[in-house]
Amino acid sequence: MKVTALGNLSGATGDREKGEEFTVDAKLGEELVLRKLVVPVAETAAPAEKPAKAKE
């Protein structure tokens, strides 16, 4: 789970600064969200590759 720190954190997640994005396992991420220490980052799909133009 990708999250953004709402303040400076230290501990099991390492040292993180306010606004820093980092990845944690889903269980820890949910616990941190419930404690209002982080917010989840919206997962976006990777952009699809553009089809190559046909050569004439």
WOZISUL-V92733 format. One record per pair of residues at least 4 apart in sequence whose ideal C-beta (glycine too) atoms are under 6 Angstrom apart, sorted by the first residue. I is the first residue (numbers start at 1). GAP is how many residues later the second one is. Records with the same first field share a line. If there is no record, write none. Layout:
# WOZISUL-V92733
I=GAP + GAP
This chain:
# WOZISUL-V92733
1=23 + 25 + 28
2=21 + 39
3=26 + 35 + 37
4=17 + 35 + 37
5=4 + 11 + 13 + 15 + 33
7=11
8=9 + 10
9=4 + 7
10=5
13=11
16=4
21=20
24=4 + 5
32=5 + 6
33=5
